[in-house]
Amino acid sequence: MPPPSPSLTGIEPAALLAIGDLELRARVVVEGMWNGLHRSPFSGFSVEFSEYRQYVPGDDLRWLDWKVLARTDREYVRKFEDETNVRCHLLVDTSRSMAFGSASYSKFDYARTLAAALAAFLVQQRDMVGLALFADALGTHVPARWRPGHLRRLLLALDAAQPSGATDLSASLETAGRLWRKRGIVVIVSDLLEPVDSWESSVALLVAAGHDVRVFQVLDPAELTLRYGRAAEWEDLESGSRLLVDPEVARERYRERLNSHLSKATSALESRGVPVTRVTTDEPLDLVLTKWMHDAARRRSGRAQRTRRPA
């Protein structure tokens, strides 16, 4: 499956996140995703996702994609499974570290818009979507459903959330594991800055329980570069501790430690078959999610080929 077209420029995050209404932001992102996915008739990120195929006489015109027709003069219909398909749980980090942002918006604004767009996309696919917010414990929890009005409930929960408290991903995952008895896809959206040793065994338990776990690690560009002008007193958003930092002096050591942490996190996740998508908040969300869908479909195809018996 080809990657998103390079001609797609994506939606500028600052402009997107200036929109106050979360539901409208999600709709804008989903529309951008479809624009990208239409460029190659899309087979989605799980086996049950809807697909596009060429229209043939006799097809129900309700499923004809008129936007694609207007844009490309080609007739495609969306294929749907008759019943609800995937069960997906979105697990979104609301700890105080997510309040950080070097732009006009925070990591949390970006993360919840990502989760809202993904929920809206999945609901369009007739998949069951649930939501859990976490910081030092699992907080708001909306069970996975697919029915009228459910997306609205998810969006209201995301819209009402505010970053607070420290992070305890391990405790949150263990609680989630007890709540989510049926297997499904679990999408963790977090900056994942907690020490890897504190949460990797809990991720492994979730995987061992049969869940298909995937991670979006959301970081601010400034967190990667530490490009700040002058020495100043910095506050740890989660612990409240303060420290005088000169970025020019600390930058090299900081990068070493951060890169070590990121490498360790990736290794811990991938060794358990958990794909991690690292994204910075200056990346267009529609492109991030479109590429994620393509990558997921490619992994699925690879798994299918590996499990296929030789002739």
MIMI-137036 format. One record per residue (C-alpha): residue number from 1; y, x, z. Coordinates in steps of 0.25 Angstrom, whole numbers, plus 5000, padded with zeros to 4 digits. Last residue first. Example, Ala and Ser with C-alpha at 12.3 -4.5 7.8 and 13.67 -1.06 7.14 Angstrom:
2
num / c2 / c1 / c3
2 / 4996 / 5055 / 5029
1 / 4982 / 5049 / 5031
# end
This chain:
311
num / c2 / c1 / c3
311 / 4903 / 5006 / 4997
310 / 4910 / 5012 / 5009
309 / 4913 / 5003 / 5020
308 / 4928 / 5000 / 5022
307 / 4933 / 5003 / 5036
306 / 4941 / 5015 / 5031
305 / 4947 / 5007 / 5020
304 / 4951 / 4996 / 5029
303 / 4958 / 5005 / 5038
302 / 4966 / 5011 / 5027
301 / 4970 / 4998 / 5022
300 / 4975 / 4994 / 5036
299 / 4982 / 5007 / 5037
298 / 4989 / 5004 / 5024
297 / 4993 / 4990 / 5029
296 / 4999 / 4996 / 5041
295 / 5007 / 5006 / 5034
294 / 5012 / 4995 / 5025
293 / 5016 / 4986 / 5036
292 / 5023 / 4998 / 5043
291 / 5030 / 5001 / 5031
290 / 5036 / 4987 / 5030
289 / 5039 / 4987 / 5045
288 / 5047 / 5000 / 5044
287 / 5054 / 4996 / 5031
286 / 5058 / 4983 / 5037
285 / 5063 / 4989 / 5050
284 / 5072 / 4999 / 5043
283 / 5072 / 5012 / 5051
282 / 5083 / 5016 / 5060
281 / 5076 / 5012 / 5072
280 / 5065 / 5023 / 5071
279 / 5051 / 5020 / 5067
278 / 5038 / 5026 / 5072
277 / 5026 / 5018 / 5067
276 / 5013 / 5020 / 5075
275 / 4999 / 5017 / 5070
274 / 4989 / 5015 / 5081
273 / 4975 / 5020 / 5077
272 / 4973 / 5026 / 5091
271 / 4976 / 5040 / 5087
270 / 4988 / 5034 / 5080
269 / 4994 / 5030 / 5093
268 / 4992 / 5042 / 5101
267 / 4996 / 5051 / 5090
266 / 5009 / 5043 / 5087
265 / 5013 / 5044 / 5102
264 / 5010 / 5059 / 5103
263 / 5018 / 5062 / 5090
262 / 5030 / 5053 / 5095
261 / 5030 / 5060 / 5109
260 / 5029 / 5074 / 5103
259 / 5040 / 5070 / 5094
258 / 5049 / 5065 / 5105
257 / 5046 / 5078 / 5114
256 / 5050 / 5087 / 5102
255 / 5062 / 5079 / 5098
254 / 5067 / 5079 / 5112
253 / 5065 / 5094 / 5113
252 / 5073 / 5096 / 5101
251 / 5084 / 5086 / 5104
250 / 5087 / 5090 / 5119
249 / 5098 / 5100 / 5117
248 / 5106 / 5093 / 5106
247 / 5103 / 5080 / 5113
246 / 5109 / 5084 / 5126
245 / 5103 / 5075 / 5136
244 / 5107 / 5072 / 5150
243 / 5097 / 5063 / 5157
242 / 5096 / 5049 / 5163
241 / 5085 / 5041 / 5168
240 / 5085 / 5026 / 5165
239 / 5069 / 5026 / 5164
238 / 5068 / 5017 / 5151
237 / 5081 / 5020 / 5144
236 / 5081 / 5035 / 5147
235 / 5096 / 5038 / 5149
234 / 5103 / 5049 / 5142
233 / 5115 / 5057 / 5147
232 / 5122 / 5064 / 5136
231 / 5123 / 5077 / 5127
230 / 5128 / 5075 / 5114
229 / 5127 / 5069 / 5100
228 / 5113 / 5062 / 5099
227 / 5102 / 5065 / 5089
226 / 5090 / 5064 / 5098
225 / 5082 / 5064 / 5085
224 / 5070 / 5054 / 5087
223 / 5076 / 5046 / 5097
222 / 5089 / 5045 / 5089
221 / 5081 / 5038 / 5078
220 / 5077 / 5027 / 5088
219 / 5062 / 5025 / 5089
218 / 5053 / 5013 / 5087
217 / 5038 / 5016 / 5088
216 / 5030 / 5005 / 5080
215 / 5016 / 5005 / 5085
214 / 5003 / 4998 / 5080
213 / 4991 / 4993 / 5088
212 / 4979 / 4986 / 5081
211 / 4973 / 4980 / 5093
210 / 4958 / 4982 / 5096
209 / 4958 / 4983 / 5111
208 / 4956 / 4998 / 5108
207 / 4970 / 4998 / 5102
206 / 4976 / 4992 / 5114
205 / 4969 / 5002 / 5123
204 / 4974 / 5013 / 5114
203 / 4988 / 5009 / 5115
202 / 4986 / 5008 / 5131
201 / 4981 / 5023 / 5130
200 / 4993 / 5028 / 5123
199 / 5003 / 5022 / 5132
198 / 5007 / 5031 / 5143
197 / 5002 / 5044 / 5136
196 / 5012 / 5042 / 5125
195 / 5024 / 5043 / 5134
194 / 5033 / 5031 / 5131
193 / 5042 / 5033 / 5119
192 / 5035 / 5022 / 5111
191 / 5048 / 5017 / 5105
190 / 5040 / 5004 / 5104
189 / 5035 / 4993 / 5095
188 / 5020 / 4991 / 5097
187 / 5013 / 4983 / 5087
186 / 4999 / 4977 / 5091
185 / 4990 / 4971 / 5080
184 / 4979 / 4962 / 5085
183 / 4967 / 4961 / 5094
182 / 4966 / 4949 / 5103
181 / 4968 / 4952 / 5118
180 / 4983 / 4954 / 5118
179 / 4987 / 4952 / 5132
178 / 4979 / 4963 / 5138
177 / 4983 / 4973 / 5128
176 / 4997 / 4969 / 5129
175 / 4997 / 4972 / 5144
174 / 4990 / 4986 / 5141
173 / 5001 / 4988 / 5130
172 / 5012 / 4985 / 5140
171 / 5007 / 4994 / 5151
170 / 5005 / 5006 / 5141
169 / 5019 / 5003 / 5134
168 / 5026 / 5005 / 5147
167 / 5041 / 5007 / 5143
166 / 5053 / 5006 / 5153
165 / 5062 / 4994 / 5155
164 / 5071 / 4986 / 5145
163 / 5073 / 4984 / 5131
162 / 5077 / 4969 / 5128
161 / 5068 / 4958 / 5123
160 / 5074 / 4944 / 5119
159 / 5074 / 4947 / 5104
158 / 5059 / 4951 / 5104
157 / 5055 / 4939 / 5112
156 / 5063 / 4930 / 5103
155 / 5057 / 4936 / 5091
154 / 5043 / 4934 / 5096
153 / 5046 / 4919 / 5099
152 / 5052 / 4917 / 5085
151 / 5040 / 4923 / 5079
150 / 5031 / 4913 / 5086
149 / 5039 / 4901 / 5081
148 / 5028 / 4896 / 5072
147 / 5015 / 4902 / 5075
146 / 5008 / 4915 / 5075
145 / 5005 / 4921 / 5089
144 / 5004 / 4934 / 5096
143 / 5008 / 4932 / 5111
142 / 5022 / 4934 / 5115
141 / 5024 / 4944 / 5126
140 / 5037 / 4948 / 5133
139 / 5034 / 4960 / 5143
138 / 5023 / 4970 / 5143
137 / 5027 / 4981 / 5153
136 / 5036 / 4993 / 5154
135 / 5042 / 4989 / 5141
134 / 5035 / 4978 / 5132
133 / 5037 / 4967 / 5123
132 / 5025 / 4959 / 5117
131 / 5025 / 4951 / 5104
130 / 5015 / 4943 / 5097
129 / 5012 / 4941 / 5082
128 / 5002 / 4932 / 5075
127 / 5002 / 4934 / 5060
126 / 5006 / 4924 / 5050
125 / 5012 / 4935 / 5041
124 / 5026 / 4929 / 5043
123 / 5022 / 4931 / 5058
122 / 5019 / 4946 / 5055
121 / 5033 / 4948 / 5049
120 / 5040 / 4941 / 5060
119 / 5033 / 4949 / 5070
118 / 5036 / 4962 / 5063
117 / 5050 / 4959 / 5061
116 / 5052 / 4956 / 5076
115 / 5044 / 4968 / 5080
114 / 5053 / 4977 / 5072
113 / 5065 / 4970 / 5077
112 / 5060 / 4972 / 5091
111 / 5059 / 4987 / 5088
110 / 5073 / 4989 / 5082
109 / 5080 / 4982 / 5093
108 / 5072 / 4989 / 5103
107 / 5075 / 5003 / 5096
106 / 5089 / 4999 / 5099
105 / 5101 / 4995 / 5090
104 / 5114 / 5000 / 5086
103 / 5109 / 5014 / 5083
102 / 5104 / 5024 / 5093
101 / 5095 / 5014 / 5100
100 / 5088 / 5014 / 5113
99 / 5084 / 5001 / 5119
98 / 5069 / 5004 / 5116
97 / 5069 / 5014 / 5128
96 / 5071 / 5002 / 5137
95 / 5058 / 4996 / 5134
94 / 5056 / 4984 / 5125
93 / 5044 / 4989 / 5117
92 / 5038 / 4979 / 5108
91 / 5023 / 4975 / 5106
90 / 5021 / 4967 / 5094
89 / 5007 / 4960 / 5094
88 / 5001 / 4956 / 5081
87 / 4989 / 4947 / 5078
86 / 4987 / 4947 / 5063
85 / 4983 / 4935 / 5055
84 / 4987 / 4921 / 5057
83 / 4978 / 4912 / 5048
82 / 4978 / 4909 / 5033
81 / 4981 / 4923 / 5029
80 / 4993 / 4924 / 5021
79 / 4995 / 4929 / 5007
78 / 5009 / 4930 / 5002
77 / 5012 / 4926 / 4988
76 / 5018 / 4936 / 4977
75 / 5024 / 4932 / 4964
74 / 5032 / 4943 / 4957
73 / 5047 / 4942 / 4953
72 / 5050 / 4954 / 4962
71 / 5061 / 4949 / 4971
70 / 5061 / 4934 / 4968
69 / 5045 / 4934 / 4969
68 / 5045 / 4942 / 4981
67 / 5055 / 4933 / 4988
66 / 5047 / 4921 / 4983
65 / 5034 / 4925 / 4990
64 / 5024 / 4915 / 4986
63 / 5017 / 4910 / 4998
62 / 5022 / 4895 / 4997
61 / 5018 / 4896 / 4982
60 / 5003 / 4894 / 4986
59 / 4995 / 4902 / 4976
58 / 4990 / 4894 / 4964
57 / 4995 / 4904 / 4953
56 / 4994 / 4918 / 4958
55 / 5004 / 4925 / 4966
54 / 5002 / 4940 / 4968
53 / 4999 / 4944 / 4982
52 / 5006 / 4947 / 4995
51 / 4999 / 4949 / 5008
50 / 4998 / 4943 / 5022
49 / 4993 / 4951 / 5033
48 / 4979 / 4949 / 5038
47 / 4974 / 4964 / 5035
46 / 4986 / 4969 / 5043
45 / 4998 / 4976 / 5039
44 / 5001 / 4968 / 5026
43 / 4997 / 4969 / 5012
42 / 5009 / 4969 / 5004
41 / 5013 / 4967 / 4990
40 / 5021 / 4980 / 4988
39 / 5035 / 4978 / 4987
38 / 5034 / 4965 / 4995
37 / 5032 / 4973 / 5008
36 / 5045 / 4979 / 5007
35 / 5053 / 4966 / 5005
34 / 5044 / 4959 / 5015
33 / 5048 / 4970 / 5026
32 / 5062 / 4967 / 5023
31 / 5060 / 4952 / 5025
30 / 5053 / 4956 / 5038
29 / 5065 / 4964 / 5043
28 / 5075 / 4954 / 5040
27 / 5067 / 4943 / 5047
26 / 5065 / 4952 / 5059
25 / 5080 / 4954 / 5060
24 / 5083 / 4939 / 5058
23 / 5073 / 4936 / 5070
22 / 5080 / 4947 / 5078
21 / 5094 / 4941 / 5077
20 / 5105 / 4951 / 5080
19 / 5105 / 4957 / 5066
18 / 5111 / 4971 / 5069
17 / 5096 / 4976 / 5069
16 / 5095 / 4974 / 5054
15 / 5108 / 4981 / 5051
14 / 5105 / 4993 / 5060
13 / 5090 / 4993 / 5055
12 / 5094 / 4994 / 5040
11 / 5084 / 4986 / 5033
10 / 5075 / 4993 / 5023
9 / 5078 / 5002 / 5011
8 / 5066 / 4997 / 5003
7 / 5066 / 5006 / 4990
6 / 5055 / 5015 / 4996
5 / 5046 / 5003 / 4995
4 / 5037 / 5001 / 5007
3 / 5024 / 5009 / 5007
2 / 5013 / 5006 / 4996
1 / 5000 / 5000 / 5000
# end
